[in-house]
Amino acid sequence: MAKENKFDEADLTMALHSRAFTIIVTFFAVIAAVAVANIASIAPFAENCGIAFNAAGSFITDHDTSLTVNLILTVGIALFLVFANSKVSIVKGFSFLFAAIYMIATVAIPSAACYFYGGTTLCLTTILAAVLLITTFQKPKNTREVFLAFFLLSLGACFHWGQLVIAGIFLVGCGQMMIFRPATIIAAIFGLVTPLWILLGFGIVDLGDLTIPVSANTLPADNAEHLSYVLSFAAYSGFLAVIFGILNVLKVLSADTRTRSVNGFFFLLTLTVVILAAADYRNLPVYIPLINCCAAIQTGQFFAMNISRRSYIPIIIICLIYIGFFAWGIRI
């Protein structure tokens, strides 16, 4: 009987890392978001404008369209992470858990799941740029990928200025990818200036439309419980991201150079996002999707590298806490 129980526990652990579990989680996450958007009174997060454009959410005012676009992009980020992982090994091992955790975490905060807003664009552009940069590992001649990565970051900054801080970390990332060369720096600079060059050149925006970055308060300060909810949720995801990130860095110290470089870059990105969100706390909601993504990657990485018979227990606890946040979010 003891052997049978051990087999069942090991089987459950592997099931949580499987493609099937991620598909099931994604399906129910989308259903939950649609149901909450149509049943509960979920208010969108307030937003600041970017360097060149108004708040991203202001471009889609219809509720159903905003929900649809946001869910498509959210699921798209999860699918892209799975695809990218199969090509560049963001997470070691054959695990899809990180994508499942990302979907659970994102839907767990309804205001971020049910409306398209700057948090979604910040997460999307950052993750796309990160994967592009990883593909250049020890390939300094791949300046096109560097250009595209910084182009995406600059484009994201048009909607939210925090992307510029993240772009600075990507320059450090070039060193971690061992491609820090004059040609790389030139490609990065051209990538940063090209979006504004195009926008101004084609008259999409005027010089007068460009704004100095501001950070007006976007927290739900008028509702104490909602404010506590947002702060608690961000603290939980940020805690997972940093703690598992530290454990992952320690775990890969003896790994090959590429693994250390990729893991180190994602840990640096994770720290940057968490610190930036804490420093710019008045604008915290816009960072939540990216914090969730970093938390999912770091958590998925840890459990992929530390698969044991009973590792399903902490995984389930982590997911149940997110589900608890979901229940709290639809109640307030």
matplotlib code that plots the C-alpha trace (Angstrom):
import matplotlib.pyplot as plt

x = [0.0, 2.9, 4.4, 1.0, 0.7, 4.2, 3.4, 0.2, 2.0, 4.7, 2.1, 0.2, 3.4, 4.2, 0.6, 1.0, 4.0, 2.2, 0.8, -2.7, -2.8, -1.7, -4.4, -7.1, -6.0, -6.0, -9.5, -10.9, -9.0, -10.6, -14.0, -13.6, -12.5, -15.4, -17.9, -16.6, -16.6, -20.2, -21.5, -19.4, -18.9, -15.2, -13.7, -10.6, -7.4, -6.6, -3.6, -1.1, -0.2, 3.0, 5.7, 3.8, 0.3, -2.5, -3.2, -3.4, -6.8, -8.2, -7.9, -10.5, -13.6, -16.1, -16.1, -16.5, -13.9, -11.5, -12.1, -11.6, -8.4, -6.9, -7.7, -6.2, -3.0, -2.9, -3.3, -0.9, 1.8, 1.4, 1.6, 4.6, 6.4, 5.7, 6.9, 10.0, 10.8, 10.9, 13.4, 15.6, 15.0, 13.9, 12.8, 14.9, 13.3, 10.1, 7.6, 4.7, 3.9, 5.1, 2.4, -0.3, 0.8, 0.9, -2.7, -3.9, -2.0, -3.3, -7.0, -6.6, -6.8, -9.9, -9.2, -6.0, -7.7, -11.0, -9.7, -7.0, -4.6, -1.0, -0.1, -0.8, 1.3, 4.2, 4.2, 3.9, 6.7, 9.1, 8.7, 9.0, 12.1, 13.6, 13.3, 14.8, 17.8, 18.2, 18.5, 21.7, 23.7, 27.3, 26.2, 27.4, 26.7, 22.9, 22.4, 19.0, 17.5, 19.1, 17.5, 14.1, 14.3, 15.0, 12.5, 9.8, 10.9, 10.9, 7.5, 6.2, 7.6, 5.3, 2.5, 4.3, 7.6, 8.6, 9.7, 12.7, 14.0, 13.6, 15.5, 18.4, 18.5, 18.5, 21.8, 23.2, 21.5, 23.6, 26.7, 25.1, 24.5, 28.2, 27.4, 28.4, 30.1, 30.1, 27.8, 25.4, 25.2, 24.6, 21.8, 20.3, 20.4, 18.8, 16.1, 15.3, 15.0, 13.3, 9.7, 9.6, 11.3, 8.6, 5.8, 7.1, 8.1, 4.7, 2.8, 1.2, 2.3, 3.7, 6.5, 3.8, 2.3, 5.5, 5.2, 7.6, 7.0, 4.5, 3.3, -0.1, -1.7, -3.5, -4.1, -7.8, -7.2, -10.9, -11.6, -9.5, -10.3, -9.6, -6.3, -5.4, -6.2, -4.1, -1.1, -1.4, -1.6, 1.4, 3.4, 2.5, 3.5, 6.6, 7.6, 7.3, 9.3, 12.2, 12.4, 12.2, 14.5, 17.2, 16.8, 17.1, 20.3, 21.9, 20.8, 22.4, 25.8, 27.3, 25.4, 26.7, 27.4, 24.3, 22.0, 23.7, 23.4, 19.8, 18.8, 20.8, 19.2, 15.7, 16.5, 17.9, 14.7, 12.6, 14.4, 14.2, 10.4, 9.7, 11.9, 10.5, 7.0, 7.9, 9.5, 6.7, 4.1, 1.5, 1.4, 1.6, -1.3, 0.5, 3.3, 1.2, 0.9, 4.7, 5.3, 2.9, 4.9, 8.2, 6.7, 5.4, 8.8, 10.8, 8.3, 8.0, 11.8, 12.3, 9.8, 11.1, 14.6, 13.4, 10.8, 10.2, 7.5, 5.6, 6.5, 2.8, 1.9, 3.6, 2.5, -1.1, -0.8, 0.6, -2.2, -4.9, -3.6, -4.0, -7.5, -8.2, -7.1, -9.5, -12.4, -11.4, -11.2, -14.7, -16.2, -15.0]
y = [0.0, 2.4, 1.9, 2.6, 5.9, 6.9, 6.3, 8.3, 11.3, 11.2, 10.9, 13.9, 15.9, 15.2, 15.9, 19.5, 20.0, 18.6, 20.3, 18.9, 20.7, 24.0, 23.7, 22.9, 25.8, 28.2, 27.1, 27.6, 30.9, 32.3, 31.1, 32.6, 36.0, 36.1, 35.1, 37.7, 40.4, 39.8, 39.1, 41.1, 44.9, 45.0, 48.4, 48.9, 50.2, 53.9, 54.6, 57.3, 58.3, 57.3, 59.4, 59.7, 58.2, 58.3, 55.4, 52.1, 51.3, 54.5, 53.2, 50.5, 51.8, 49.0, 46.6, 43.4, 44.4, 45.3, 42.0, 40.0, 41.8, 41.5, 37.7, 37.1, 38.9, 37.2, 33.7, 34.8, 35.7, 32.2, 30.5, 32.5, 31.6, 27.9, 28.3, 30.3, 27.8, 25.0, 27.0, 28.8, 26.9, 29.7, 27.1, 24.0, 20.6, 19.5, 21.5, 23.7, 24.7, 28.3, 29.0, 27.6, 29.7, 32.8, 32.2, 31.6, 34.7, 37.0, 36.0, 36.1, 39.9, 40.7, 44.3, 43.2, 40.3, 41.8, 45.0, 45.8, 48.3, 49.4, 46.5, 44.0, 46.0, 46.4, 42.6, 41.8, 44.0, 43.1, 39.4, 39.6, 41.7, 39.4, 36.3, 38.2, 39.1, 35.5, 34.3, 36.4, 34.5, 34.5, 35.8, 39.4, 39.6, 39.2, 42.9, 42.7, 40.9, 43.5, 46.3, 44.6, 44.0, 47.7, 48.8, 46.9, 48.4, 51.9, 51.3, 50.2, 53.3, 55.3, 53.8, 53.7, 55.4, 52.5, 50.6, 53.0, 51.8, 48.2, 49.1, 50.1, 46.7, 45.1, 46.9, 44.9, 41.9, 42.4, 41.8, 38.7, 37.4, 38.1, 40.4, 43.7, 45.2, 48.7, 47.3, 46.0, 49.4, 51.1, 48.6, 49.3, 53.0, 52.8, 50.5, 53.0, 56.1, 54.4, 54.2, 58.0, 58.7, 56.8, 58.4, 61.9, 61.3, 60.0, 62.7, 60.1, 62.3, 65.8, 67.2, 68.8, 65.4, 64.1, 64.3, 64.2, 61.0, 61.5, 59.2, 60.3, 58.0, 55.1, 53.1, 52.7, 55.0, 55.7, 52.1, 50.8, 47.2, 47.3, 49.1, 46.4, 43.8, 45.3, 45.8, 42.3, 40.7, 42.5, 41.7, 38.0, 37.8, 39.9, 37.6, 34.5, 36.1, 37.2, 34.2, 31.6, 33.8, 33.7, 30.0, 29.5, 31.6, 29.5, 26.3, 27.0, 28.3, 25.0, 24.8, 25.6, 29.2, 29.7, 28.5, 30.8, 33.7, 33.2, 32.6, 35.6, 37.9, 36.8, 37.2, 40.7, 41.5, 40.2, 42.3, 45.4, 45.0, 44.4, 47.3, 49.6, 48.7, 49.5, 52.8, 53.8, 52.4, 55.1, 53.5, 49.9, 48.4, 48.7, 46.5, 43.6, 41.5, 41.6, 40.8, 37.9, 36.7, 37.0, 35.1, 32.4, 31.9, 31.8, 29.5, 27.2, 27.2, 26.2, 23.3, 22.2, 21.9, 20.4, 17.8, 15.5, 13.1, 15.6, 18.9, 19.0, 20.2, 23.6, 24.0, 23.5, 25.8, 28.6, 28.1, 28.0, 31.3, 32.9, 31.4, 33.0, 36.3, 35.7, 35.2, 38.3, 40.3, 39.5, 40.2, 43.7]
z = [0.0, 0.9, -2.6, -4.2, -2.3, -3.3, -6.9, -6.6, -5.1, -7.7, -10.5, -9.1, -9.0, -12.6, -13.6, -12.3, -14.6, -17.6, -20.7, -19.9, -16.5, -18.1, -20.8, -18.2, -16.0, -19.0, -20.0, -16.6, -16.1, -19.2, -18.2, -14.7, -16.2, -18.6, -15.8, -13.4, -16.0, -16.7, -13.2, -10.8, -10.7, -11.5, -12.0, -14.2, -12.8, -13.2, -15.4, -16.2, -19.7, -21.4, -23.1, -26.3, -25.8, -23.4, -21.1, -23.0, -21.6, -23.1, -26.6, -26.0, -24.2, -25.0, -22.0, -24.0, -26.5, -23.7, -22.0, -25.2, -26.2, -22.8, -22.5, -26.0, -25.1, -21.7, -23.1, -25.9, -23.4, -21.8, -25.1, -26.2, -23.0, -23.6, -27.2, -26.2, -23.5, -26.1, -28.2, -25.7, -22.4, -20.1, -17.6, -17.3, -17.7, -19.3, -17.3, -18.3, -14.7, -15.1, -17.8, -15.5, -12.6, -14.8, -15.9, -12.3, -11.0, -13.7, -13.4, -9.6, -9.7, -11.8, -12.5, -14.4, -16.1, -17.2, -18.8, -21.4, -19.8, -19.6, -17.3, -20.2, -22.7, -20.2, -19.6, -23.3, -24.6, -21.7, -22.2, -26.0, -25.6, -23.0, -25.2, -28.1, -26.0, -24.8, -28.4, -28.8, -26.1, -27.2, -30.7, -30.8, -34.5, -33.9, -33.6, -35.3, -32.3, -30.0, -32.1, -32.0, -28.2, -27.5, -30.1, -28.2, -24.9, -26.4, -27.9, -24.5, -22.9, -25.2, -23.1, -19.7, -18.8, -16.4, -19.5, -19.8, -16.5, -17.6, -20.9, -18.7, -17.2, -20.6, -21.3, -18.3, -19.8, -23.0, -20.8, -19.3, -22.8, -23.5, -26.5, -25.0, -28.0, -29.7, -32.4, -29.7, -28.0, -31.4, -32.2, -28.7, -29.2, -32.6, -31.2, -28.5, -30.8, -33.8, -32.4, -31.6, -34.9, -36.7, -34.7, -35.2, -38.8, -39.9, -37.9, -35.6, -32.7, -32.5, -30.3, -28.2, -27.5, -25.8, -22.1, -19.2, -17.2, -14.4, -11.7, -10.5, -7.9, -9.6, -6.5, -5.3, -2.4, -2.0, -1.0, 2.0, 1.4, -2.3, -1.6, 0.9, -1.6, -4.4, -2.0, -0.5, -3.9, -5.3, -2.1, -2.5, -6.1, -5.5, -2.6, -4.7, -7.5, -5.3, -3.0, -5.7, -7.9, -5.1, -4.7, -8.4, -8.7, -5.9, -7.6, -10.9, -9.6, -10.7, -14.0, -17.5, -18.5, -20.6, -17.8, -15.3, -17.8, -18.6, -15.0, -13.9, -16.4, -15.4, -11.8, -12.5, -14.4, -11.6, -9.0, -11.2, -11.7, -8.0, -6.9, -9.6, -8.5, -4.8, -5.7, -8.0, -5.6, -6.5, -9.9, -8.6, -10.6, -14.0, -12.8, -11.5, -14.7, -15.2, -11.5, -12.0, -15.0, -13.2, -10.2, -12.5, -14.3, -11.0, -9.3, -12.3, -12.6, -8.9, -9.0, -12.4, -10.9, -7.6, -8.6, -5.6, -4.7, -2.5, -4.2, -5.4, -1.9, -2.0, -5.6, -4.7, -1.7, -3.9, -6.4, -3.6, -2.2, -5.6, -5.8, -2.4, -3.8, -6.7, -4.2, -2.3, -5.5, -6.6, -3.1, -2.7]

ax = plt.figure().add_subplot(projection="3d")
ax.plot(x, y, z, "-o")
ax.set_aspect("equal")
plt.show()
